[in-house]
Amino acid sequence: MEKAAKGAWHRSNGVYPPNLRAGGTRPNREWPSLAAGPARQSKADRRLIQELERELLRKEKALAETAVLLVLSKKAPGDLPPR
């Protein structure tokens, strides 16, 4: 392969000389392989993710409720029944 063609190939595939000197161009060494699919998660990781998603949903609902209460508190007193 000519030097110019080799340089063009390297640029188009994102492979640069520092990467070659650092230990190869295998993507699985530096990045997760896209062909292999997502890495397997442990049961504890899945449980943690579910717990965090539930907490996020709870906080989003609380934020929405707070926004509604803020809007309602700013409405004219005649629009709402007295407390």
Secondary structure, DSSP 8 states (H G I E B T S, - for coil): --HHHHHHHHHHHT--HHHHHHH---HHHHS--STT-S----HHHHHHHHHHHHHHHHHHHHHHHHHHHHHHHHS-GGGS---
